[in-house]
């Protein structure tokens, strides 16, 4: 129970930071909505841990609901790291193309 309260306090802190960042225009509206939904969903999952425990038990797993949430979050994080890596590779390729075009244009201008 104390872990749930601590987790909810941490989530409230992150939500307050989210509103502060939105107020200071450090994040866009879409980012704000995404992260607000994310943190509210996280709070709802923490509040309903007993229901998740019974759901996990009904699936036949011996672990607790918090373990299930932890494993699920690790999988999601690995997926996000993978997609970020793909995006970074694409950006690097695009930058390389732009630099090549600029350098070729500079070379033609000098001739």
Secondary structure, DSSP 4 states (H G I P E B T S, - for coil): -HHHHHHHHHHHHHHHHHHHHHHTT-S-HHHHHHHHHHHHHHHHHHHTHHHHHHHHHHTT--S-HHHHHHHHHHHHHHHHHHHHHHHHHHHHHHHHHHHHHHHHHHHHHH-
